[in-house]
Structure formats: structure tokens, C-alpha cells
Amino acid sequence: IERPSSDGSGGVVIVGRLTRQKRVELALDAMKIAVGRGLTRHLIIVGDGPLRPALEQRAAHLKLGDAVRFVGEVAPAAVPAVFMTAACCLMPARYEGFGLAAAEALMQGVPVVACEDGGGLRDIVPGAGAGRIVAPTADAIAAAMLDVLEDPAARRAARSEGDRWRLRLSPEYVAERCLTWYRRALNA
């Protein structure tokens, strides 16, 4: 799949299944704070799941109106199109296994904001530069989102970090790592 660099002209993006573990409600609350501080970009929520109706109600209750768009589920091959204009990716999930969407965002030069209790996201998202690791609160997420959006170096750092992930997730690299593990197991 080709992953062109984002031009950063679009909104803030979340990609994931809409479940409790993903904590999209924190992103909505953070968006309300950020809009109150002058943010004019949209929050684009890509994914579907059992919490979608409740999250749509929450967005309405917060009076976010056009500031939030629910796109629904997209095919994995369409994810690069989602990130082509993204300015920031929010990953407020708790105890994430790997966080492929965060790696995909970085591969396209999109800075990522994740939470301290994000599990595998902490292995992907840097705490500064290409991303921010923050407390799982709406205030902390809003502050980090605004910080990333105002930091011109964040997109460059995300592209650099993304190049590292592009290599580490390439079929050649993964195959070589697996061969190394098999060789060690056979020689043990």
C-alpha cells in the first residue's frame, strides 16, 4: 500500500473501532476544549462499533456540530487516503496491543497524541517531536493536540519516525527477524 506524506491541511483524525477501550469520548471532550481555545480544524472519526450512537449523542451534547465528523468504517486499503491531509492523529486508547493506526499515521508524516496507559502505543509514539504521550484526560489531550498542531517541526519529525516504522514493518525486515528467531530456536 502506498502511503503518501500528509500535507497537514486537514483535520485531527481518529482511526479505530468505536469501543470503550478506544476512549473516543476523551477525544470528543478534548475537542470541545480545543475548539474553546480557538481550534478551527475538524475531528474526523473513522471507524464503527457499538459505541457510535452514544459518541454521536455526546458530540451533539457538547455542541460540537460541524467540528466533528463520523465517517464510519473504511477498508484497510483506504486508510492512507484518510491520513493524506491529516494534521494530527489522536490515539486515546487504553492498553492498546500494537496500535497499527499510529504507525500508519507516522508513516505518512502525521504526528500522534497517545495516552500514558496506551499499552503498545508507548512503543510507537514518541513523547516529543513526532508525537506526545500524555495523561488520559481531556485537558492533557487537548493541550498536546494544540501543541502538535502549532509545532512546525512535528510533521517533519513524524515523517522521520514514520520512515523508521516503514522499514520495521516491511515484509523483508519482518521476514529477516523471523528467520533470526527460528535460527536461534534451532541452535538452542
MOWO-V502977 format. One line per field, one symbol per residue. ss: DSSP state (a for helix, b for strand, c for the rest). Layout:
ss->???
This chain:
ss->cccccccccccbbbbccccaaacaaaaaaaaaaaaaccccccbbbbcccccaaaaaaaaaacccaaabbbbbcccaaaaaaaaccccbbbbccccbcccaaaaaaaaccccbbbbcccbcaaaaccccccbbbbcccaaaaaaaaaaaaacaaaaaaaaaaaaaaaaaccaaaaaaaaaaaaaaaaac
